[in-house]
Amino acid sequence: MSARDKIRKFLEENIGKKVTTEQIARIAEIRDYQRRIRELRNDEGMQILSYRDRQDLKPNEYILVTLKRLPRFSHKIDKAQRARIIERN
């Protein structure tokens, strides 16, 4: 099971509860868990909040507020848009 899968499972098991960065790092068995949190938010639409989102959370805490996923936004750029960007730069 990947670190991302472990973090997803842990958060889903603790929905609505504050979890700490120490718990996440221990569960994931990696140091770079922040990247996996971003992937779960951005790629999978998980509603994982931090102290930047809620005042009752400390800098080392996260909370999964619901199992409902937000829609994923495409990161793809069509060929015409890419050409305009390259020409602009």
C-alpha positions, 0 to 999 in steps of 0.5 A: 500500500502506498503512502498516499493510500495509507494517509487516505485510509487513516483520514477516512477512519478519523473523519471529523477528528483532528489528526496531527502531522506526527500521526500522519508521518508515522502512518505513511512511513515517509517524511514528505507527507505534505505532498501526499496531502496536497495530492489528496486535496487537488487530485482526489478532491478530499476536503482536508483542512488545516490551520489556514482553513480553520482557526481552531486548528494548530499548524500541525493539525489536519481534519477531513471534514466529509467523505464527499469529494470536490470535483477535480479540475483538469490541468491540461492545456490545449495545443493552441493555449500552449503555443500562445504561452510559449510565444508570450514567454 
